[in-house]
Amino acid sequence: MIDEKRKQVSDQCRAVAHLATSLAQIYSDYAAMFAGDQMKGMEELVGKRTARQMDTLGDILNGMDAVDEDEWLTPIYEKAHALWPPKAVK
C-alpha cells in the first residue's frame, strides 16, 4: 500500500507541475498581450481574476515556505488590492 500511495503522490506532483507550467505559460502570454494593445478592454475582467489568483498562489507558496526574495511583488499586490479589494472572509 505504501508503494501505491508513493506512486500516487508522485503522479499528483507531476500533475501539479504540469498544471502550474500551463498556467505560467498562459499568464506569460497575457502579460505580453496586455503590454501591447491586444487585450484592450479586458483589464477589469482579467485584473480581478489575476488579483485573486495572485493571492491564492501566494498563500499556497507561503504555506510551503517557498516564497523567497519576492519583495518586488509587494507593490503589485498593494495596487491589485486597491483596484480589486479581496473579498472578506466570513
C-alpha positions in Angstrom: 0.0 0.0 0.0 2.9 2.4 0.8 4.4 1.9 -2.7 1.0 2.5 -4.3 0.5 5.7 -2.3 4.0 6.9 -3.1 3.3 6.4 -6.8 0.0 8.2 -6.5 1.7 11.2 -4.7 4.5 11.2 -7.4 1.8 11.3 -10.1 -0.1 14.1 -8.3 3.2 16.1 -8.0 3.7 15.7 -11.8 0.1 16.7 -12.4 0.5 19.9 -10.2 3.8 20.7 -12.1 2.1 20.3 -15.4 -0.9 22.5 -14.4 1.4 25.1 -12.9 3.5 25.2 -16.1 0.4 25.6 -18.2 -0.8 28.4 -16.0 2.6 30.1 -16.1 2.6 30.0 -19.9 -0.9 31.4 -20.2 -0.1 34.3 -17.9 3.2 35.0 -19.6 1.2 35.3 -22.8 -1.3 37.5 -21.2 1.4 39.8 -19.8 2.8 40.2 -23.3 -0.6 40.9 -24.8 -1.5 43.4 -22.1 1.8 45.1 -22.7 0.6 45.7 -26.2 -2.9 46.5 -27.4 -4.3 43.1 -27.9 -6.2 42.9 -24.6 -7.7 46.4 -24.6 -11.0 46.4 -22.7 -10.2 43.2 -20.8 -8.4 44.9 -17.9 -11.3 44.7 -15.4 -12.1 41.0 -16.0 -8.5 39.7 -16.2 -7.3 42.2 -13.5 -9.9 41.0 -11.0 -9.2 37.3 -11.8 -5.4 37.6 -11.6 -5.6 39.6 -8.3 -7.5 36.6 -6.8 -5.1 34.1 -8.3 -2.1 36.0 -7.1 -3.5 35.8 -3.5 -4.2 32.1 -3.9 -0.8 31.2 -5.3 0.9 33.4 -2.7 -0.9 31.6 0.1 0.0 28.2 -1.4 3.7 29.1 -1.7 3.7 30.8 1.8 2.3 27.6 3.2 5.2 25.7 1.7 7.8 28.3 2.9 8.6 28.6 -0.8 8.5 32.4 -1.1 11.9 33.9 -1.1 13.2 37.3 -2.2 9.9 38.3 -3.8 9.8 41.9 -2.4 9.3 43.2 -6.0 5.8 41.7 -5.7 4.7 43.8 -2.8 3.8 46.9 -4.8 1.9 44.7 -7.3 -0.1 43.1 -4.6 -0.8 46.5 -3.0 -2.1 48.0 -6.2 -4.1 44.9 -7.0 -5.8 45.1 -3.6 -6.5 48.8 -4.1 -8.1 48.2 -7.5 -9.8 44.9 -6.8 -10.2 44.5 -3.0 -10.1 40.9 -1.7 -13.4 39.5 -0.6 -13.8 39.5 3.2 -13.6 36.1 4.7 -16.8 35.1 6.5 
